[in-house]
Amino acid sequence: MAGMIIAFLDPQTGLVNNVIKLFGGEPVQFLITPHWFKHIFVWSGQWQGLGWGAIIYLAALAGVNPELHDAASVDGASRLRRIWHINIPAIMPTVIILFILSMGSFMSVGFEKVLLLQNPLNMSSSDVIQTFVYRSGLLQSQYSFSAAVGLFDSVINVLLLIAANQGARRLTQNSLW
């Protein structure tokens, strides 16, 4: 993913900058500007997870009984009403489970992609806990300090996972355990 982002955003040959030049603009140095890093990271993460999310939700929708849609159509329900009253309640357990699982990795934002896109010019905007632990532990040999920071990160993730699971169980009666 990082290689594709670098190729797409290259100032001379990148697809995005070629489109900008086509419309008369000047090329933008996306990967060395701290302002752009967060946007690039978030939008590329959405693009990266789009396929997996589509597979999961399509599989959940495949489990919806078609007779429910037929009965709703006979009763005069519009397509929007069928989506609201049949599809959404049917996929809600899947939505809840995926939410709980994502809360378990809330503080882990993708070390590899950040590390590969990071450079000294965008460091003020791109530094995350995992890259900080990597730099302090492996590059600066502060092993105990980086282990403590990594443990703190893991404890926060576990607490968020437990809280999300309990909240989901109370609100929807769906949970991991």
C-alpha positions in Angstrom: 0.0 0.0 0.0 2.8 2.4 0.9 4.5 1.8 -2.4 1.3 2.6 -4.3 0.8 5.8 -2.3 4.3 6.9 -3.0 3.9 6.1 -6.7 0.5 7.9 -6.9 1.7 11.0 -5.1 5.2 11.4 -6.7 5.7 15.1 -7.6 7.0 14.4 -11.1 5.4 11.1 -12.3 2.5 10.5 -9.8 -1.0 10.1 -11.0 -2.4 12.7 -8.6 0.1 15.4 -9.5 -0.4 14.7 -13.2 -4.1 15.3 -12.8 -3.3 18.6 -10.9 -0.9 19.6 -13.7 -3.6 18.7 -16.3 -5.9 21.3 -14.7 -3.2 24.0 -14.7 -2.1 23.6 -11.1 1.4 23.2 -9.6 2.6 19.8 -8.3 2.1 19.3 -4.6 4.8 17.7 -2.4 2.3 15.5 -0.5 4.7 13.2 1.3 7.0 15.9 2.7 4.2 18.3 3.9 3.1 17.5 7.5 -0.4 18.8 6.8 -1.1 16.2 4.1 0.2 13.2 6.0 -2.9 12.7 8.2 -5.2 13.0 5.2 -3.2 10.6 3.1 -3.0 8.1 6.0 -6.7 8.1 6.8 -8.0 8.1 3.2 -5.5 5.3 2.2 -6.6 3.3 5.2 -10.2 3.6 4.1 -9.3 2.5 0.6 -7.2 -0.3 2.0 -10.0 -1.7 4.2 -12.8 -1.1 1.7 -12.5 -4.6 0.1 -12.5 -6.5 3.3 -15.4 -4.6 4.7 -17.4 -5.1 1.6 -16.8 -8.9 1.8 -17.8 -9.0 5.4 -21.0 -7.0 4.9 -22.0 -8.8 1.7 -21.6 -12.1 3.5 -23.8 -10.8 6.3 -26.4 -9.6 3.8 -26.3 -13.0 2.0 -27.6 -14.5 5.3 -30.8 -12.4 5.2 -33.9 -14.5 4.5 -35.2 -13.5 1.0 -38.7 -14.4 2.2 -38.7 -11.4 4.5 -38.1 -9.1 1.5 -40.9 -10.9 -0.4 -43.3 -10.5 2.5 -42.4 -6.9 2.9 -42.9 -6.2 -0.8 -46.3 -7.8 -0.7 -47.2 -5.6 2.3 -46.2 -2.5 0.3 -42.8 -1.7 1.8 -40.5 0.4 -0.3 -36.9 -0.4 -0.9 -35.8 2.1 1.7 -38.2 0.6 4.3 -36.9 -3.0 3.5 -33.4 -1.8 4.0 -34.2 0.0 7.3 -36.4 -2.8 8.8 -34.9 -6.0 7.4 -31.3 -5.5 6.2 -29.9 -3.2 8.9 -31.3 -5.3 11.8 -29.9 -8.4 10.1 -26.4 -7.1 9.8 -26.3 -5.3 13.1 -24.6 -8.2 15.0 -21.9 -8.1 12.4 -21.5 -4.4 12.7 -21.3 -4.7 16.5 -18.7 -7.5 16.4 -16.5 -5.5 13.9 -16.9 -2.4 16.1 -15.7 -4.3 19.1 -12.8 -5.8 17.2 -11.8 -2.4 15.9 -11.9 -0.9 19.4 -9.4 -3.6 20.5 -6.8 -2.1 18.1 -7.8 1.5 18.4 -4.4 2.7 19.5 -2.6 0.6 16.9 -2.8 2.6 13.7 -0.7 0.6 11.3 2.9 0.8 12.2 4.2 -0.5 8.8 2.4 2.0 6.6 3.3 4.9 8.9 7.0 3.8 9.1 7.2 3.4 5.3 5.6 6.8 4.6 7.4 8.7 7.4 10.4 10.9 6.7 12.1 13.7 8.7 10.0 16.4 7.0 6.6 15.0 8.0 7.7 13.6 11.4 5.8 16.2 13.4 2.6 14.9 11.9 3.4 11.2 11.3 4.8 10.1 14.6 2.6 7.5 16.4 3.1 5.4 19.5 4.4 2.4 17.5 7.0 4.4 15.6 8.1 6.1 18.8 8.5 2.7 20.5 10.5 1.5 17.5 12.8 4.5 17.5 13.4 4.6 21.2 13.7 0.8 21.6 15.6 -0.4 18.6 17.3 2.7 17.3 18.2 4.4 20.6 18.5 1.2 22.7 16.1 2.3 25.4 14.6 -1.1 25.9 12.9 -0.8 29.2 11.4 2.6 28.3 10.0 1.4 25.0 8.7 -1.8 26.6 6.9 0.3 29.2 5.3 2.5 26.5 4.4 -0.6 24.4 2.8 -2.2 27.5 0.9 1.0 28.2 -0.4 0.9 24.6 -1.5 -2.7 25.0 -3.2 -2.1 28.3 -5.2 0.8 26.9 -6.2 -1.4 23.9 -7.4 -4.2 26.2 -9.4 -1.8 28.3 -11.1 -0.3 25.2 -11.9 -3.8 24.0 -13.5 -4.8 27.3 -15.4 -1.5 27.6 -16.7 -1.8 24.0 -17.7 -5.4 24.6 -19.6 -4.6 27.8 -21.2 -1.6 26.2 -22.3 -3.7 23.2 -23.7 -6.4 25.5 -25.7 -3.9 27.5 -27.1 -2.0 24.5 -27.6 -4.8 21.9 -27.2 -8.2 23.6 -24.4 -8.9 21.1 -20.8 -9.3 22.3 -17.7 -11.3 21.8 -18.0 -13.0 25.3 
